[in-house]
Amino acid sequence: MDAGIDIDSVLATDRWVTEGIYLWDVERVLSAAVAVVWLDLPHRTAVRRIVVRHFWLSARRRNRHRGLRLLWSFARTSGRYWTDDPRPPEGPTDYGALSRSRTIETLLPYWDKVVVLTSRREVAGWLRGLAAAR
């Protein structure tokens, strides 16, 4: 859920799927959700996927986050997500408030509907289970 998304218009529909790492004003979304899937992947996996996606999108001229300097800065500082102490976000673009511990703190009131997936194998298994349930 990038900053600027109209949450009310999303919640007004019968069915919706949203994604994002932002913790600003997510309580209404979490409360309305039937399930919350948290991809709690290891740092090395997340960074590797972001780097690959960056080059893939750049080669197709569809990368909103252009430039190797920005990618390098992200890769260099992204480990903070896994180690920083939680603090509430001060606004929708307060990236410094993003941390694993803050994510857990935000999800705790909704934990009964949170599915935590920590590996590619778990994601694949969960998706197979969804397909079988249909």
Backbone as ProteinMPNN parsed JSONL, in Angstrom:
{"seq_chain_A": "MDAGIDIDSVLATDRWVTEGIYLWDVERVLSAAVAVVWLDLPHRTAVRRIVVRHFWLSARRRNRHRGLRLLWSFARTSGRYWTDDPRPPEGPTDYGALSRSRTIETLLPYWDKVVVLTSRREVAGWLRGLAAAR", "coords_chain_A": {"N_chain_A": [[0.851, -1.178, 0.0], [1.193, 1.67, -1.187], [2.037, 5.038, -0.332], [-0.565, 7.363, -0.633], [-2.579, 5.846, -1.715], [-6.056, 5.399, -1.891], [-7.543, 4.306, 0.736], [-10.185, 4.0, 1.612], [-11.622, 3.612, -0.789], [-10.633, 1.158, -1.568], [-11.492, -0.516, 0.531], [-14.211, -0.328, 0.177], [-14.985, -2.079, -1.759], [-16.162, -5.413, -2.666], [-14.325, -7.55, -2.737], [-10.848, -7.68, -2.25], [-7.318, -7.34, -2.611], [-4.354, -6.414, -1.178], [-1.052, -5.07, -0.866], [2.025, -4.399, 0.813], [4.516, -2.63, 2.764], [4.169, -0.614, 4.439], [3.318, 1.001, 7.492], [1.677, 2.971, 8.273], [-1.48, 4.062, 9.099], [-2.781, 1.538, 8.732], [-4.518, 0.042, 10.187], [-7.315, -0.034, 9.707], [-7.419, -1.495, 7.336], [-6.232, -3.918, 8.125], [-8.084, -4.692, 10.05], [-10.405, -5.072, 8.487], [-9.649, -7.113, 6.825], [-9.868, -10.52, 5.736], [-7.873, -12.37, 5.815], [-4.435, -12.053, 6.626], [-1.455, -12.06, 5.087], [1.8, -12.51, 5.819], [4.869, -12.14, 4.489], [7.538, -13.066, 5.811], [10.413, -13.043, 5.19], [13.904, -14.08, 5.13], [16.614, -11.707, 5.441], [18.673, -11.916, 3.446], [17.343, -13.26, 1.376], [15.257, -11.479, 0.741], [16.691, -9.149, -0.088], [18.164, -10.173, -2.255], [16.061, -10.824, -4.039], [14.971, -8.275, -4.468], [17.101, -6.947, -5.723], [17.37, -8.489, -8.094], [14.807, -8.054, -9.186], [14.981, -5.276, -9.563], [16.921, -5.018, -11.631], [15.632, -6.489, -13.642], [13.242, -5.013, -14.08], [14.418, -2.58, -14.8], [15.704, -3.267, -17.209], [13.497, -3.543, -18.799], [12.581, -1.026, -18.848], [10.747, -0.17, -16.893], [11.101, 0.498, -14.284], [10.353, 2.131, -11.376], [12.074, 3.027, -9.496], [14.71, 4.14, -10.314], [18.201, 3.748, -11.071], [21.474, 2.892, -10.007], [22.691, 3.89, -7.747], [20.621, 4.413, -5.931], [19.681, 1.792, -5.596], [21.959, 0.596, -4.466], [22.158, 2.057, -2.074], [19.804, 1.256, -0.826], [20.251, -1.555, -0.577], [22.452, -1.536, 1.094], [21.484, -0.422, 3.478], [19.216, -1.829, 4.164], [19.204, -3.911, 6.009], [18.564, -2.874, 8.438], [15.831, -3.119, 8.849], [15.463, -5.638, 9.962], [16.763, -5.386, 12.382], [16.333, -2.969, 13.786], [14.832, -1.111, 16.504], [11.352, -0.87, 17.379], [9.289, 1.871, 16.407], [6.553, 4.094, 16.291], [5.239, 5.082, 13.078], [5.662, 8.375, 11.783], [4.35, 9.492, 9.716], [2.984, 8.902, 6.38], [5.178, 8.415, 4.711], [7.325, 7.712, 6.266], [9.908, 6.051, 6.276], [11.872, 5.253, 8.005], [10.615, 4.182, 10.18], [10.012, 1.647, 9.559], [10.29, -1.598, 10.507], [11.012, -4.969, 11.454], [10.254, -5.673, 14.037], [8.415, -3.652, 14.613], [6.503, -4.238, 12.699], [5.561, -6.711, 13.658], [4.483, -5.84, 16.083], [2.417, -4.205, 15.117], [0.83, -6.092, 13.81], [0.001, -7.808, 15.864], [-2.602, -7.365, 17.246], [-4.279, -8.521, 15.37], [-3.577, -11.089, 15.067], [-4.857, -13.571, 14.984], [-5.728, -13.914, 12.395], [-3.484, -13.829, 10.859], [-1.168, -15.137, 8.606], [1.934, -16.442, 8.633], [4.629, -16.623, 6.549], [7.733, -17.955, 5.877], [9.538, -18.832, 4.012], [10.339, -19.797, 0.604], [9.363, -22.339, 0.119], [7.323, -22.594, 2.06], [5.56, -20.608, 1.126], [4.863, -21.666, -1.406], [3.586, -24.044, -0.582], [1.433, -22.997, 0.875], [0.05, -21.637, -1.158], [-0.621, -23.825, -2.773], [-2.398, -25.076, -1.046], [-4.455, -23.165, -0.978], [-5.33, -23.294, -3.648], [-6.273, -25.933, -3.717], [-8.399, -25.722, -1.984], [-10.271, -24.334, -3.413]], "CA_chain_A": [[0.0, 0.0, 0.0], [2.006, 2.867, -1.318], [1.442, 6.286, 0.144], [-1.423, 7.987, -1.624], [-3.677, 4.963, -2.079], [-7.292, 5.723, -1.192], [-7.923, 3.096, 1.472], [-11.642, 3.894, 1.65], [-12.11, 3.033, -2.038], [-10.263, -0.259, -1.541], [-12.351, -1.205, 1.49], [-15.6, -0.249, -0.264], [-15.264, -3.159, -2.705], [-16.489, -6.702, -2.052], [-13.116, -8.353, -2.605], [-9.643, -6.92, -2.532], [-6.02, -7.813, -2.168], [-3.425, -5.299, -1.146], [0.262, -5.451, -0.366], [2.858, -3.272, 1.182], [5.271, -2.71, 4.007], [3.923, 0.604, 5.189], [2.578, 0.779, 8.728], [0.885, 4.163, 8.54], [-2.916, 3.979, 8.846], [-3.148, 0.225, 8.194], [-5.405, -0.659, 11.105], [-8.616, -0.288, 9.055], [-7.212, -2.574, 6.362], [-6.02, -5.152, 8.887], [-9.347, -5.033, 10.696], [-11.362, -5.522, 7.479], [-9.117, -8.261, 6.081], [-10.23, -11.882, 6.117], [-6.578, -12.989, 6.121], [-3.253, -11.213, 6.448], [-0.316, -12.926, 4.778], [3.06, -11.8, 6.061], [6.055, -12.789, 3.956], [8.611, -12.742, 6.755], [11.557, -13.722, 4.58], [15.213, -13.662, 5.625], [17.201, -10.533, 4.799], [19.401, -12.268, 2.219], [16.35, -13.598, 0.354], [14.567, -10.251, 0.341], [17.598, -8.275, -0.837], [18.442, -10.816, -3.543], [14.885, -10.66, -4.901], [14.836, -6.86, -4.827], [18.15, -6.635, -6.706], [16.981, -9.121, -9.361], [13.648, -7.328, -9.72], [15.452, -3.967, -9.998], [17.537, -5.156, -12.951], [14.612, -6.965, -14.57], [12.391, -3.869, -14.417], [15.239, -1.585, -15.51], [15.905, -3.747, -18.58], [12.226, -3.335, -19.502], [12.262, 0.402, -18.697], [9.535, -0.045, -16.077], [11.527, 0.627, -12.897], [10.039, 3.429, -10.76], [13.191, 3.374, -8.615], [15.84, 4.047, -11.229], [19.55, 4.111, -10.679], [22.239, 1.97, -9.166], [22.982, 4.539, -6.464], [19.462, 4.164, -5.069], [19.689, 0.369, -5.286], [23.075, 0.356, -3.542], [21.784, 2.636, -0.782], [18.806, 0.372, -0.233], [20.868, -2.829, -0.206], [23.375, -1.272, 2.199], [20.783, -0.046, 4.715], [17.986, -2.599, 4.355], [19.313, -4.788, 7.172], [17.963, -2.211, 9.614], [14.47, -3.626, 9.035], [15.528, -6.829, 10.801], [17.463, -5.139, 13.643], [15.948, -1.735, 14.476], [13.762, -1.108, 17.486], [10.13, -0.31, 16.812], [8.739, 3.17, 16.766], [5.406, 4.374, 15.422], [5.534, 5.982, 11.961], [5.208, 9.755, 11.964], [3.625, 9.866, 8.512], [2.904, 7.824, 5.391], [6.458, 8.161, 4.04], [8.354, 7.591, 7.297], [10.538, 4.753, 6.039], [12.692, 4.93, 9.158], [9.807, 3.459, 11.161], [9.805, 0.281, 9.091], [11.147, -2.592, 11.146], [10.342, -6.239, 11.682], [9.617, -5.642, 15.351], [7.225, -2.778, 14.511], [5.511, -4.997, 11.932], [4.966, -7.666, 14.594], [3.667, -5.056, 17.021], [1.223, -3.757, 14.394], [0.004, -7.249, 13.468], [-0.436, -8.566, 17.052], [-4.047, -7.363, 17.516], [-4.974, -9.243, 14.305], [-2.769, -12.298, 14.905], [-5.685, -14.74, 14.706], [-5.911, -14.059, 10.947], [-2.189, -13.644, 10.208], [-0.442, -16.307, 8.134], [3.34, -16.061, 8.519], [5.358, -17.489, 5.629], [9.129, -17.561, 6.053], [10.4, -19.395, 2.976], [9.708, -20.076, -0.694], [8.64, -23.606, 0.274], [6.075, -22.318, 2.783], [4.68, -19.854, 0.224], [4.353, -22.61, -2.403], [2.645, -24.919, 0.097], [0.219, -22.236, 1.215], [-0.663, -21.41, -2.417], [-1.226, -25.119, -3.164], [-3.552, -25.267, -0.169], [-5.515, -22.266, -1.46], [-5.843, -23.839, -4.902], [-7.015, -27.148, -3.397], [-9.632, -25.323, -1.288], [-11.221, -23.765, -4.38]], "C_chain_A": [[0.886, 1.227, 0.0], [1.272, 4.074, -0.766], [0.599, 6.879, -0.978], [-2.571, 7.107, -2.079], [-4.9, 5.36, -1.258], [-7.834, 4.461, -0.531], [-9.437, 2.912, 1.485], [-12.189, 3.267, 0.371], [-11.756, 1.551, -2.131], [-11.238, -1.021, -0.658], [-13.816, -1.211, 1.079], [-15.967, -1.363, -1.242], [-15.528, -4.47, -1.965], [-15.262, -7.552, -1.789], [-11.921, -7.503, -2.977], [-8.427, -7.642, -1.999], [-5.114, -6.601, -2.199], [-2.1, -5.794, -0.602], [1.023, -4.209, 0.017], [3.558, -3.493, 2.502], [4.98, -1.527, 4.92], [3.03, 0.338, 6.387], [1.696, 1.966, 9.097], [-0.565, 3.89, 8.174], [-3.348, 2.64, 8.246], [-4.178, -0.5, 9.051], [-6.764, -0.967, 10.473], [-8.514, -1.432, 8.056], [-7.052, -3.898, 7.096], [-7.312, -5.62, 9.545], [-10.349, -5.614, 9.693], [-10.917, -6.788, 6.75], [-9.638, -9.586, 6.625], [-8.966, -12.629, 6.53], [-5.487, -11.97, 5.851], [-2.081, -12.155, 6.24], [0.942, -12.095, 4.925], [4.199, -12.644, 5.516], [7.236, -12.321, 4.786], [9.877, -13.484, 6.316], [12.87, -13.242, 5.182], [15.767, -12.491, 4.809], [17.862, -10.885, 3.472], [18.44, -12.599, 1.077], [15.67, -12.343, -0.168], [15.46, -9.354, -0.512], [17.905, -8.87, -2.206], [17.272, -10.622, -4.504], [14.701, -9.21, -5.344], [15.871, -6.476, -5.878], [17.788, -7.235, -8.068], [15.816, -8.375, -9.996], [14.056, -5.947, -10.237], [16.038, -4.054, -11.41], [16.536, -5.603, -14.003], [13.713, -5.817, -15.025], [13.171, -2.802, -15.18], [15.453, -1.995, -16.955], [14.655, -3.546, -19.427], [11.739, -1.894, -19.429], [10.954, 0.64, -17.934], [9.866, 0.147, -14.602], [11.22, 2.035, -12.383], [11.187, 3.932, -9.905], [14.493, 3.232, -9.405], [17.165, 4.387, -10.561], [20.209, 3.128, -9.746], [22.566, 2.572, -7.81], [21.849, 4.288, -5.468], [19.415, 2.693, -4.653], [20.777, 0.043, -4.264], [22.738, 0.873, -2.144], [20.772, 1.739, -0.074], [19.455, -0.914, 0.277], [21.769, -2.667, 1.019], [22.643, -1.045, 3.527], [19.589, -0.935, 5.04], [18.033, -3.528, 5.565], [18.722, -4.187, 8.432], [16.556, -2.719, 9.897], [14.467, -4.795, 10.027], [16.122, -6.545, 12.179], [16.982, -3.925, 14.423], [14.828, -1.955, 15.48], [12.525, -0.46, 16.881], [9.872, 1.118, 17.279], [7.579, 3.435, 15.821], [5.804, 5.294, 14.266], [4.946, 7.365, 12.217], [4.429, 10.263, 10.76], [3.707, 8.754, 7.487], [4.222, 7.516, 4.683], [7.615, 8.083, 5.033], [8.991, 6.202, 7.216], [11.416, 4.331, 7.209], [11.939, 4.148, 10.224], [9.559, 2.006, 10.738], [10.802, -0.652, 9.772], [10.324, -3.853, 11.368], [9.609, -6.217, 13.027], [8.373, -4.754, 15.346], [6.121, -3.472, 13.714], [4.8, -5.988, 12.844], [4.029, -6.947, 15.553], [2.352, -4.614, 16.374], [0.279, -4.919, 14.112], [-0.591, -7.964, 14.686], [-1.939, -8.512, 17.327], [-4.87, -8.176, 16.513], [-4.372, -10.635, 14.107], [-3.592, -13.537, 14.566], [-5.943, -14.931, 13.209], [-4.611, -13.846, 10.167], [-1.597, -15.014, 9.852], [0.997, -15.851, 7.916], [4.05, -17.092, 7.646], [6.806, -17.025, 5.603], [10.075, -18.127, 4.997], [9.609, -19.604, 1.691], [8.862, -21.351, -0.593], [7.308, -23.393, 1.0], [5.081, -21.566, 1.91], [4.046, -20.806, -0.789], [3.319, -23.553, -1.78], [1.336, -24.221, 0.425], [-0.611, -21.977, -0.045], [-1.311, -22.697, -2.927], [-2.476, -25.388, -2.325], [-4.735, -24.383, -0.579], [-6.158, -22.827, -2.724], [-6.691, -25.076, -4.642], [-8.352, -26.816, -2.737], [-10.691, -24.775, -2.244], [-12.027, -24.867, -4.945]], "O_chain_A": [[1.272, 1.746, 1.048], [0.042, 4.118, -0.741], [1.013, 6.89, -2.137], [-3.465, 7.589, -2.775], [-4.786, 5.628, -0.062], [-8.503, 3.65, -1.172], [-9.922, 1.785, 1.382], [-13.126, 2.47, 0.432], [-12.51, 0.773, -2.716], [-11.753, -2.064, -1.06], [-14.59, -2.023, 1.585], [-17.147, -1.568, -1.523], [-15.17, -4.622, -0.798], [-15.16, -8.202, -0.749], [-11.979, -6.702, -3.909], [-8.504, -8.442, -1.067], [-5.122, -5.844, -3.169], [-2.044, -6.834, 0.054], [0.696, -3.102, -0.41], [3.239, -4.413, 3.255], [5.487, -1.454, 6.04], [2.094, -0.457, 6.307], [1.039, 1.949, 10.138], [-0.848, 3.52, 7.034], [-4.189, 2.609, 7.348], [-4.66, -1.563, 8.66], [-7.308, -2.051, 10.682], [-9.43, -2.248, 7.948], [-7.673, -4.893, 6.723], [-7.593, -6.817, 9.588], [-11.068, -6.557, 10.023], [-11.736, -7.461, 6.123], [-9.823, -9.744, 7.832], [-8.981, -13.421, 7.472], [-5.606, -11.131, 4.957], [-1.754, -12.954, 7.117], [1.121, -11.094, 4.232], [4.467, -13.735, 6.018], [7.854, -11.298, 4.488], [10.339, -14.415, 6.976], [12.947, -12.123, 5.69], [15.427, -12.315, 3.639], [17.626, -10.208, 2.472], [18.707, -12.248, -0.073], [15.525, -12.164, -1.377], [15.025, -8.854, -1.549], [17.907, -8.154, -3.208], [17.483, -10.287, -5.67], [14.313, -8.957, -6.485], [15.553, -5.755, -6.824], [17.892, -6.553, -9.088], [15.829, -8.095, -11.194], [13.527, -5.494, -11.251], [15.691, -3.255, -12.28], [16.589, -5.139, -15.142], [13.453, -5.665, -16.218], [12.64, -2.189, -16.106], [15.389, -1.148, -17.846], [14.75, -3.394, -20.645], [10.64, -1.571, -19.881], [10.167, 1.521, -18.276], [8.993, -0.026, -13.751], [11.761, 3.016, -12.892], [11.273, 5.126, -9.616], [15.273, 2.307, -9.177], [17.237, 5.189, -9.63], [19.59, 2.602, -8.822], [22.705, 1.844, -6.826], [22.096, 3.987, -4.301], [19.141, 2.382, -3.493], [20.54, -0.7, -3.311], [23.005, 0.2, -1.148], [20.877, 1.496, 1.128], [19.238, -1.314, 1.42], [21.837, -3.553, 1.871], [23.14, -1.438, 4.582], [19.004, -0.793, 6.113], [16.982, -3.895, 6.091], [18.413, -4.903, 9.384], [16.127, -2.75, 11.05], [13.552, -4.913, 10.842], [16.0, -7.384, 13.072], [17.208, -3.859, 15.631], [13.996, -2.851, 15.333], [12.623, 0.386, 15.992], [10.202, 1.498, 18.402], [7.628, 3.033, 14.659], [6.622, 6.195, 14.452], [3.868, 7.499, 12.796], [3.9, 11.374, 10.798], [4.416, 7.769, 7.692], [4.36, 6.439, 4.104], [8.76, 8.358, 4.674], [8.656, 5.303, 7.986], [11.674, 3.139, 7.376], [12.558, 3.518, 11.082], [8.961, 1.232, 11.486], [12.014, -0.499, 9.619], [9.097, -3.804, 11.458], [8.477, -6.689, 13.132], [7.384, -5.072, 16.006], [4.939, -3.312, 14.019], [3.574, -6.095, 12.809], [2.912, -7.401, 15.8], [1.3, -4.647, 17.012], [-0.94, -4.755, 14.169], [-1.596, -8.662, 14.549], [-2.517, -9.557, 17.625], [-6.032, -8.486, 16.776], [-4.628, -11.285, 13.094], [-3.083, -14.459, 13.929], [-6.343, -16.02, 12.798], [-4.64, -13.699, 8.945], [-1.536, -15.918, 10.685], [1.248, -14.966, 7.098], [4.069, -18.281, 7.963], [7.087, -15.855, 5.341], [11.286, -17.924, 5.081], [8.379, -19.59, 1.689], [7.772, -21.423, -1.16], [6.286, -23.949, 0.599], [3.885, -21.854, 1.948], [2.835, -20.765, -1.009], [2.287, -23.828, -2.392], [0.259, -24.796, 0.266], [-1.837, -22.084, -0.01], [-2.423, -22.666, -3.452], [-3.486, -25.869, -2.839], [-5.885, -24.819, -0.528], [-7.382, -22.834, -2.855], [-7.727, -25.255, -5.282], [-9.328, -27.546, -2.91], [-11.876, -24.758, -1.913], [-12.896, -24.629, -5.784]]}, "name": "protein", "num_of_chains": 1, "seq": "MDAGIDIDSVLATDRWVTEGIYLWDVERVLSAAVAVVWLDLPHRTAVRRIVVRHFWLSARRRNRHRGLRLLWSFARTSGRYWTDDPRPPEGPTDYGALSRSRTIETLLPYWDKVVVLTSRREVAGWLRGLAAAR"}
